[in-house]
Amino acid sequence: MELMFLFTKHLSKPYYLDQLESASRRIAMTHHKHSEIEHWRTKLLSNYYGEKKILPVLTHLSSKESRILFDLRLPLPDHSYCQIDVLIVTRNFALILEVNHSPLPNLTKDYRFMHVNDRIESRMPDPLSQAELQAHQLTYWLTMAGFQSIPIHYFVVLTSPASFIHPSYGSNSQVIHLDQLLTAFQSLDRLYNSSPLEEFELNRLCDLLVIEHTPYQPFILDRFHLHKTDILQGVICPECSNLPMKRVHGRWYCKSCHHTSRNAHVEALKDYQFLFGERITNQRACAFLKLDSSTAALQILNEVACEKSGLNKTLYYVFNE
């Protein structure tokens, strides 16, 4: 029998990471919130990089009618969320993968993982506890959805070669390195001879998981208690990161490094989208891009927007994704 392995929810860059990157670019380094934004940006980027590293290994896994879902965020009745890096669902069991690529800078006495960087040993949050919590939350969610009989397992997968398992974990087989994942999955798969799910039930479950997924897309200014005036306006030079660039005869000119560009405004408008939303008026575009002419702003918006709505002063443009 040919075994199937399907990616039901593919890996993609988190929208929240785009928001954090835009905020990091648009908040002055001297601002009291910049370090906090950078902390979360670095954390999320590291996690995303770890998931990208695990992707090639997952393509080699095989099990009876397996499905894989990246970055699930499932709502719970208490208004919290079950957040899972990688979920593998088979007809026999579900497997949570808590991907860990690098440590957080925060320290507590309970952190048991270590990371080596420039010969310095630092401690990091215990991802095994996180995986255990996710397993409990997923069990509850599945029960509420009518799938009570699915066994749930979890692994913490270390994707950074600089990470190693603290001796306090002993020989815990639930904490593994990336190169052990294939063997660990196959060993787990061999434990099951019967399948609690029929194929149509597996498909129904995975469809429900995708439908119930609720991505984290906060209004970033509220998230960090920022004001619109905290956001640096203008087009950022792609060469030296100076701002603002000046629009001269259809081109953007950087006074700092003398670089010119025809489309440097594209990244600036993406920043606007991630910070303020997908809609923009001609007046706001003119102000954000620091243009002297509303006609130039109108020309740019007609190029980058996928639709527009409203009339006259209420006219707004919707960005292309």
Phi, psi and chi 1 to 4 in degrees:
 res  aa     phi    psi   chi1   chi2   chi3   chi4
   1 MET       -  130.4  173.2 -177.6  175.8      -
   2 GLU   -75.5  130.5 -177.3  179.6   -2.9      -
   3 LEU   -89.9  143.6  -58.5 -179.2      -      -
   4 MET  -113.7  147.2  -61.6 -176.3  -63.3      -
   5 PHE  -140.8  114.1 -170.5   81.4      -      -
   6 LEU  -116.9  139.1  -60.4  177.1      -      -
   7 PHE   -91.0  102.6  -72.4   84.2      -      -
   8 THR   -80.1  -36.3  -57.3      -      -      -
   9 LYS  -131.8  109.8 -176.1  177.2  179.7  -62.7
  10 HIS   -75.6  160.5  -69.0  -93.1      -      -
  11 LEU   -74.2  130.0  174.6   63.3      -      -
  12 SER  -144.0  158.0   59.7      -      -      -
  13 LYS   -65.7  127.7 -173.7  179.0 -179.6 -178.5
  14 PRO   -62.6  137.6  -21.0   33.0      -      -
  15 TYR   -59.8  -37.2 -172.3   85.9      -      -
  16 TYR   -63.3  -33.4 -174.8   41.7      -      -
  17 LEU   -66.0  -41.2  177.5   55.2      -      -
  18 ASP   -60.0  -41.1  -76.6  -37.7      -      -
  19 GLN   -62.2  -44.8  -69.4 -179.2  -60.5      -
  20 LEU   -64.7  -38.8  -69.3  169.0      -      -
  21 GLU   -65.6  -40.6  -71.4  175.8  -16.9      -
  22 SER   -65.6  -43.2  -67.3      -      -      -
  23 ALA   -63.2  -39.6      -      -      -      -
  24 SER   -63.1  -38.4  179.3      -      -      -
  25 ARG   -71.1  -31.6  -78.1 -169.2  -66.0  -91.3
  26 ARG  -102.2    1.9  -64.9  -78.0  170.2  175.4
  27 ILE  -108.8  130.5  -62.3  -67.1      -      -
  28 ALA   -58.3  141.9      -      -      -      -
  29 MET   -62.7  -22.1  -65.8 -173.1   66.8      -
  30 THR   -84.7   -7.0   55.0      -      -      -
  31 HIS   -68.5  141.7 -166.8  -77.2      -      -
  32 HIS   -67.4  -14.5   67.8  -77.1      -      -
  33 LYS   -96.7   -6.9  -75.1  -69.1 -177.1  176.8
  34 HIS   -63.6  -42.7 -170.5  -87.7      -      -
  35 SER   -65.0  -36.3   59.3      -      -      -
  36 GLU   -67.3  -42.4 -177.5 -178.2   -5.0      -
  37 ILE   -62.8  -43.0  -68.0  169.8      -      -
  38 GLU   -63.9  -37.1  -92.1  -62.7  -70.8      -
  39 HIS   -58.1  -50.3  162.7   76.2      -      -
  40 TRP   -72.0  -33.2  -71.7  108.5      -      -
  41 ARG   -63.6  -46.3 -175.0 -165.7   67.5   82.3
  42 THR   -63.4  -41.7  -57.1      -      -      -
  43 LYS   -62.0  -48.6  176.6 -178.1 -178.7  -65.0
  44 LEU   -69.8  -37.0 -163.2   56.9      -      -
  45 LEU   -64.2  -40.3 -178.8   61.8      -      -
  46 SER   -62.9  -42.5  175.1      -      -      -
  47 ASN   -64.9  -41.8 -167.9   69.4      -      -
  48 TYR   -63.7  -40.9  177.7   53.1      -      -
  49 TYR   -63.9  -39.9 -176.3   73.7      -      -
  50 GLY   -63.0  -39.6      -      -      -      -
  51 GLU   -67.4  -34.4  -68.8 -179.6   13.4      -
  52 LYS   -66.2  -34.7  -71.3  174.2   69.6  174.0
  53 LYS   -69.8  -30.9  -71.5 -167.5   69.2  174.3
  54 ILE   -80.3  -19.4 -152.8  173.4      -      -
  55 LEU   -56.9  -48.0 -176.5   58.7      -      -
  56 PRO   -61.4  -33.0  -21.7   33.8      -      -
  57 VAL   -68.2  -40.1  178.4      -      -      -
  58 LEU   -64.0  -29.0  -66.6  177.1      -      -
  59 THR   -67.7  -17.1   60.0      -      -      -
  60 HIS   -95.1   -7.0  -66.3  -70.0      -      -
  61 LEU   -74.4  148.9  -61.4 -179.2      -      -
  62 SER  -145.3  136.7   62.2      -      -      -
  63 SER  -157.0  167.1  179.7      -      -      -
  64 LYS   -64.4  113.0  -61.5  175.6 -177.8  179.0
  65 GLU    48.6   55.7  -64.7   87.5   27.3      -
  66 SER   -81.3  153.3  -58.8      -      -      -
  67 ARG  -134.5  146.8  -52.9  -72.0 -171.9  -87.7
  68 ILE  -128.9  138.4 -178.2  168.3      -      -
  69 LEU  -132.8  127.3  -57.5   97.6      -      -
  70 PHE   -95.7  144.5  -82.9   94.9      -      -
  71 ASP    51.0   62.9  -63.7  -37.6      -      -
  72 LEU   -87.0  142.5  -86.8  178.7      -      -
  73 ARG  -138.6  100.4 -173.4  170.1 -179.3  -96.3
  74 LEU  -104.6  128.9  -56.4  172.3      -      -
  75 PRO   -71.0  142.7   25.5  -33.0      -      -
  76 LEU  -115.7  158.2  -61.2  171.8      -      -
  77 PRO   -58.6  -26.6  -25.3   34.6      -      -
  78 ASP   -85.9   13.8   63.2   -5.2      -      -
  79 HIS    72.6   11.5  -55.7  -67.2      -      -
  80 SER   -93.8 -175.5   63.5      -      -      -
  81 TYR  -137.0  144.3  -69.1   87.5      -      -
  82 CYS   -92.6  111.2  173.4      -      -      -
  83 GLN  -110.7  122.6  -58.6 -174.3   69.9      -
  84 ILE  -127.9  130.2  -61.6  173.8      -      -
  85 ASP   -65.0  -55.2  -70.0  -20.1      -      -
  86 VAL  -139.1  131.2 -177.0      -      -      -
  87 LEU  -122.8  122.3  178.7   64.6      -      -
  88 ILE  -105.5  123.8  -59.0  173.3      -      -
  89 VAL  -117.7  125.4 -174.2      -      -      -
  90 THR  -119.7  176.8   75.9      -      -      -
  91 ARG   -69.7  -17.1  -70.9  179.5   57.0 -167.1
  92 ASN   -99.4  -34.3  -60.8  -26.9      -      -
  93 PHE  -163.4  169.7   61.6   91.0      -      -
  94 ALA  -116.8  141.8      -      -      -      -
  95 LEU  -127.6  122.0  174.6   62.0      -      -
  96 ILE   -92.9  131.4  -66.6  170.9      -      -
  97 LEU  -113.1  114.4  -59.0 -178.2      -      -
  98 GLU   -92.9  105.7  171.5   68.0   13.3      -
  99 VAL   -85.9  128.8 -179.3      -      -      -
 100 ASN  -130.1  116.7 -168.8  -79.5      -      -
 101 HIS  -107.8  -35.5 -175.1   70.3      -      -
 102 SER  -154.5  159.4   64.8      -      -      -
 103 PRO   -81.5  161.2   31.6  -35.6      -      -
 104 LEU   -86.4  154.6  -68.5  172.6      -      -
 105 PRO   -73.9  -18.4   26.1  -33.9      -      -
 106 ASN   -69.2  144.2  -58.1  -32.5      -      -
 107 LEU  -126.5  139.2  -58.2  176.4      -      -
 108 THR  -139.6  165.8   73.9      -      -      -
 109 LYS   -68.5  -15.3   63.1 -179.6 -179.9 -179.7
 110 ASP   -91.2   -5.1  -63.8  -37.0      -      -
 111 TYR   -74.8  128.4  -67.5  175.0      -      -
 112 ARG  -118.4   -4.7  -65.6 -175.8  -69.2  177.4
 113 PHE   -92.1  153.5  -88.0   58.8      -      -
 114 MET  -126.4  155.6  -67.7 -173.0  -67.6      -
 115 HIS  -136.4  135.3 -178.6   88.6      -      -
 116 VAL  -106.0  123.7  176.7      -      -      -
 117 ASN  -145.4  117.7 -175.5   18.8      -      -
 118 ASP    53.3   40.8  -64.3  -28.3      -      -
 119 ARG    67.4   17.2  -61.8 -176.7  179.9 -180.0
 120 ILE  -108.2  128.9  -61.7  175.1      -      -
 121 GLU   -95.0  122.8  179.2 -176.6  -62.5      -
 122 SER  -125.3  154.3   61.5      -      -      -
 123 ARG   -97.4  158.8  -68.3  177.4  -66.8  175.7
 124 MET  -140.0  163.7   62.4 -174.7  -67.9      -
 125 PRO   -60.9  145.2  -21.5   32.4      -      -
 126 ASP   -76.0  101.8  178.6    9.8      -      -
 127 PRO   -70.2  -20.1   24.9  -32.1      -      -
 128 LEU   -65.0  -39.6 -173.5   58.4      -      -
 129 SER   -63.4  -37.2  -62.9      -      -      -
 130 GLN   -64.0  -42.6  -61.8  177.0   31.9      -
 131 ALA   -65.7  -38.6      -      -      -      -
 132 GLU   -61.7  -43.5  -69.5  170.9   -9.2      -
 133 LEU   -62.4  -43.7  174.0   60.8      -      -
 134 GLN   -60.4  -38.5  -66.9  161.6   10.6      -
 135 ALA   -64.1  -42.2      -      -      -      -
 136 HIS   -64.0  -44.4  -73.5  -60.9      -      -
 137 GLN   -64.8  -41.4  -69.2  175.0  -35.5      -
 138 LEU   -67.3  -38.4 -177.5   60.0      -      -
 139 THR   -57.7  -45.2  -60.9      -      -      -
 140 TYR   -64.3  -44.3 -179.7   77.4      -      -
 141 TRP   -62.2  -44.1 -172.2   92.0      -      -
 142 LEU   -63.7  -39.5  -70.7  171.4      -      -
 143 THR   -62.2  -44.6  -59.5      -      -      -
 144 MET   -63.0  -30.2  -65.3  -69.9  -68.3      -
 145 ALA   -87.3   -1.7      -      -      -      -
 146 GLY    90.8   18.7      -      -      -      -
 147 PHE  -118.6   73.6  -64.6   92.5      -      -
 148 GLN   -81.5  -19.9  -63.1   95.5  -24.7      -
 149 SER   -99.2   14.6   59.0      -      -      -
 150 ILE   -92.9  117.3  -54.0  174.0      -      -
 151 PRO   -65.2  141.7  -17.1   30.3      -      -
 152 ILE  -120.9  129.0  -62.1  176.3      -      -
 153 HIS  -121.9  167.5  -58.6  -89.0      -      -
 154 TYR  -151.3  147.8   53.7   86.5      -      -
 155 PHE  -128.0  143.7  -68.1  137.4      -      -
 156 VAL   -96.0  122.4  171.8      -      -      -
 157 VAL  -110.7  115.7 -175.6      -      -      -
 158 LEU   -88.0  117.9  -54.4 -178.5      -      -
 159 THR  -102.3  -10.4   57.9      -      -      -
 160 SER   -92.7  130.3  171.5      -      -      -
 161 PRO   -65.9  -14.9   22.4  -32.1      -      -
 162 ALA   -86.0   -6.6      -      -      -      -
 163 SER   -95.5  144.6  -62.7      -      -      -
 164 PHE  -144.1  162.3   62.1   96.1      -      -
 165 ILE   -85.3  126.4  -57.5  169.7      -      -
 166 HIS   -63.5  140.8 -166.2  -81.4      -      -
 167 PRO   -56.0  -22.5  -26.0   34.5      -      -
 168 SER   -65.3  -16.4   63.4      -      -      -
 169 TYR   -82.5  -14.1  -87.5  109.7      -      -
 170 GLY    61.0 -132.0      -      -      -      -
 171 SER  -104.2   35.3   57.8      -      -      -
 172 ASN   -59.1  114.8 -166.3  -41.9      -      -
 173 SER   -78.4   -3.3   59.9      -      -      -
 174 GLN   -88.1   -6.6  -68.1  170.9  -57.1      -
 175 VAL  -112.1  113.5 -177.5      -      -      -
 176 ILE  -134.6  160.6   59.6  176.2      -      -
 177 HIS   -89.1  162.1  -72.8  -81.3      -      -
 178 LEU   -55.7  -39.6  179.3   58.2      -      -
 179 ASP   -72.5   -6.1   57.8    3.5      -      -
 180 GLN   -99.2   -4.9  -60.6  171.1  -51.6      -
 181 LEU   -63.9  -44.2  176.4   56.4      -      -
 182 LEU   -59.9  -47.8 -178.8   59.4      -      -
 183 THR   -64.4  -41.4  -59.1      -      -      -
 184 ALA   -63.4  -40.9      -      -      -      -
 185 PHE   -66.4  -43.6  178.6   83.2      -      -
 186 GLN   -64.2  -38.0  -68.5  172.2  -21.0      -
 187 SER   -64.0  -40.6  -61.7      -      -      -
 188 LEU   -67.0  -40.5 -176.6   60.4      -      -
 189 ASP   -64.1  -32.7 -167.7   40.4      -      -
 190 ARG   -72.7  -12.8  -76.0 -165.9  -68.9  -92.2
 191 LEU   -72.0  -17.4  -62.5  176.6      -      -
 192 TYR  -112.2  129.4  -66.5   91.2      -      -
 193 ASN  -109.3  -19.7  -63.7  -42.1      -      -
 194 SER  -119.7  155.6   59.7      -      -      -
 195 SER  -117.2  117.1  -58.1      -      -      -
 196 PRO   -71.6  -15.9   24.6  -32.9      -      -
 197 LEU  -116.0  134.3  -68.4  178.7      -      -
 198 GLU   -77.7  164.9  -62.2  -65.0  -25.1      -
 199 GLU   -61.5  -39.9 -176.0  175.1   -4.5      -
 200 PHE   -66.8  -31.0   79.0   91.5      -      -
 201 GLU   -71.2  -38.3  -67.5  175.7  -53.7      -
 202 LEU   -60.7  -44.3  175.1   63.7      -      -
 203 ASN   -64.6  -40.9  -67.9  -27.0      -      -
 204 ARG   -64.6  -41.0 -176.5  165.1   64.5   87.7
 205 LEU   -63.1  -47.0  170.3   57.6      -      -
 206 CYS   -66.5  -36.8  -69.8      -      -      -
 207 ASP   -61.3  -41.4  -72.3  -17.1      -      -
 208 LEU   -66.4  -39.5 -177.0   60.9      -      -
 209 LEU   -60.7  -42.1  -73.0  166.0      -      -
 210 VAL   -67.8  -41.7  172.6      -      -      -
 211 ILE   -63.8  -41.6  -68.7  171.3      -      -
 212 GLU   -80.3  -13.7  -70.1  -65.3  -50.3      -
 213 HIS   -57.1  129.9  167.4   65.3      -      -
 214 THR  -123.7   96.7  -52.6      -      -      -
 215 PRO   -64.4  149.7   22.2  -32.0      -      -
 216 TYR   -86.3  107.3 -175.2   54.9      -      -
 217 GLN  -134.5   72.9  -62.8 -180.0   -4.6      -
 218 PRO   -74.3  164.0   32.6  -37.3      -      -
 219 PHE   -77.6  108.4 -175.1   57.4      -      -
 220 ILE   -62.8  -30.2 -162.2   74.4      -      -
 221 LEU   -67.8  -40.0  -88.8   64.1      -      -
 222 ASP   -68.3  -38.3  -71.4  -13.2      -      -
 223 ARG   -57.3  -38.2  166.1   66.5  179.0   81.5
 224 PHE  -111.7   14.8  -69.2   97.9      -      -
 225 HIS    54.8   49.4  -53.1  -71.2      -      -
 226 LEU  -102.2  157.2  -62.4  169.2      -      -
 227 HIS  -108.9  155.1 -168.3  -90.6      -      -
 228 LYS   -56.2  -31.6  -69.5 -178.9  179.8  179.8
 229 THR   -71.5  -11.7   56.2      -      -      -
 230 ASP   -77.2  -17.0  -66.5  -39.0      -      -
 231 ILE   -84.0  125.5  -56.5  -60.3      -      -
 232 LEU   -73.6  127.5  -60.9  175.1      -      -
 233 GLN   -99.2  163.6  -60.1 -170.0   23.9      -
 234 GLY   111.2  164.4      -      -      -      -
 235 VAL   -85.6  127.7  173.9      -      -      -
 236 ILE   -85.8  133.3  -61.3  174.2      -      -
 237 CYS   -66.8  126.3  176.3      -      -      -
 238 PRO   -70.2  -12.6   24.8  -33.0      -      -
 239 GLU   -94.3  -46.7  -72.6  -65.0  -43.4      -
 240 CYS  -119.1   -2.2   70.0      -      -      -
 241 SER    67.6   13.0  -60.7      -      -      -
 242 ASN   -76.8  154.5 -170.6   55.2      -      -
 243 LEU  -149.0  152.2   85.1  162.4      -      -
 244 PRO   -95.8  153.2   33.8  -34.8      -      -
 245 MET   -79.5  158.1  -62.7 -176.9   81.8      -
 246 LYS  -108.7  135.4 -179.6   74.0  172.8  177.4
 247 ARG   -85.5  116.6 -176.2   80.6  167.2  175.3
 248 VAL  -132.8  113.2 -179.4      -      -      -
 249 HIS    52.5   48.2  -57.6  -57.9      -      -
 250 GLY    81.5    3.4      -      -      -      -
 251 ARG  -126.5  155.9  -71.4  178.5  177.0  -91.3
 252 TRP   -96.7  130.6  -65.7   98.7      -      -
 253 TYR  -120.4  131.6  171.3   72.2      -      -
 254 CYS   -98.2  119.2  177.3      -      -      -
 255 LYS   -70.1  -20.4  -64.6 -179.9 -179.6  178.6
 256 SER   -80.3  -50.5  178.2      -      -      -
 257 CYS  -115.9   -0.1   70.9      -      -      -
 258 HIS    68.1   17.5  -50.6  -65.3      -      -
 259 HIS   -72.4  144.4  175.8   71.9      -      -
 260 THR  -121.2  150.3   60.5      -      -      -
 261 SER  -151.6  145.0  169.8      -      -      -
 262 ARG   -86.4  -28.2  -75.3 -169.7  175.8  -85.4
 263 ASN  -127.1   26.6   59.0    0.7      -      -
 264 ALA   -63.2  -19.9      -      -      -      -
 265 HIS   -68.4  -19.5   57.5  -90.7      -      -
 266 VAL   -61.3  -47.3  172.7      -      -      -
 267 GLU   -67.1  -34.8  -69.4  -57.2  -45.9      -
 268 ALA   -63.9  -42.1      -      -      -      -
 269 LEU   -71.5  -28.4  -70.7  174.3      -      -
 270 LYS   -65.1  -41.9  -74.8 -178.3  179.8  179.2
 271 ASP   -58.4  -44.7  -75.2  -15.5      -      -
 272 TYR   -58.6  -44.1 -176.0   97.0      -      -
 273 GLN   -60.9  -46.1  177.2 -178.3    4.9      -
 274 PHE   -71.0  -26.2  -67.4  130.4      -      -
 275 LEU   -91.9  -37.0  -64.9  172.1      -      -
 276 PHE  -119.1  -12.8  -60.8  109.4      -      -
 277 GLY   118.2  174.4      -      -      -      -
 278 GLU   -84.5   -7.1   63.2 -179.8   11.7      -
 279 ARG  -105.0  143.9  -63.1  179.8  178.4 -177.0
 280 ILE  -149.6  144.0 -170.1  171.2      -      -
 281 THR   -97.0  165.4   64.0      -      -      -
 282 ASN   -61.8  -38.9 -174.7   59.6      -      -
 283 GLN   -63.5  -44.0 -177.4 -179.2   13.6      -
 284 ARG   -68.6  -37.7  -69.7 -179.5  179.0  175.9
 285 ALA   -63.9  -41.5      -      -      -      -
 286 CYS   -60.9  -42.4 -165.0      -      -      -
 287 ALA   -71.3  -43.5      -      -      -      -
 288 PHE   -68.3  -37.9 -170.7   75.7      -      -
 289 LEU   -84.8   -4.9  -60.9  176.7      -      -
 290 LYS    55.8   52.0  -72.5 -171.5  172.2  -67.4
 291 LEU   -93.7  146.4  -70.7  166.3      -      -
 292 ASP   -83.8  -18.5  -61.9  -34.2      -      -
 293 SER  -124.3  129.2  166.7      -      -      -
 294 SER   -70.3  -23.6   59.8      -      -      -
 295 THR   -65.8  -40.3  -57.3      -      -      -
 296 ALA   -64.5  -40.3      -      -      -      -
 297 ALA   -63.3  -41.6      -      -      -      -
 298 LEU   -61.6  -42.4  179.5   62.2      -      -
 299 GLN   -62.6  -42.9  179.8 -177.6    1.0      -
 300 ILE   -65.4  -44.0  -72.2  172.6      -      -
 301 LEU   -64.7  -36.8  -71.1  175.4      -      -
 302 ASN   -65.5  -25.2  -76.9  -33.6      -      -
 303 GLU   -80.8  -39.0  -68.5  175.6   -3.0      -
 304 VAL  -100.3  -17.6  -58.0      -      -      -
 305 ALA   -85.8  146.7      -      -      -      -
 306 CYS   -95.2  -18.3   64.1      -      -      -
 307 GLU  -160.8  163.7   63.6  177.4   89.0      -
 308 LYS  -141.7  156.7   55.3 -175.2  177.3 -178.9
 309 SER  -149.6  153.4 -179.0      -      -      -
 310 GLY    96.3  178.0      -      -      -      -
 311 LEU  -134.1  144.7  -65.5  172.4      -      -
 312 ASN    51.5 -119.6  -59.1  -35.5      -      -
 313 LYS   -71.1  -18.8  -68.5 -176.0  178.6 -179.7
 314 THR   -92.9    1.8   63.1      -      -      -
 315 LEU   -67.4  129.1  179.2   66.0      -      -
 316 TYR  -131.6  159.6   63.3   83.2      -      -
 317 TYR  -115.5  146.4  -63.3   78.6      -      -
 318 VAL  -111.3  129.3 -179.3      -      -      -
 319 PHE   -70.6  151.0  -66.5  116.3      -      -
 320 ASN   -68.1  148.2  -71.8  -50.3      -      -
 321 GLU   -75.9      -  -65.1 -176.8   -1.9      -
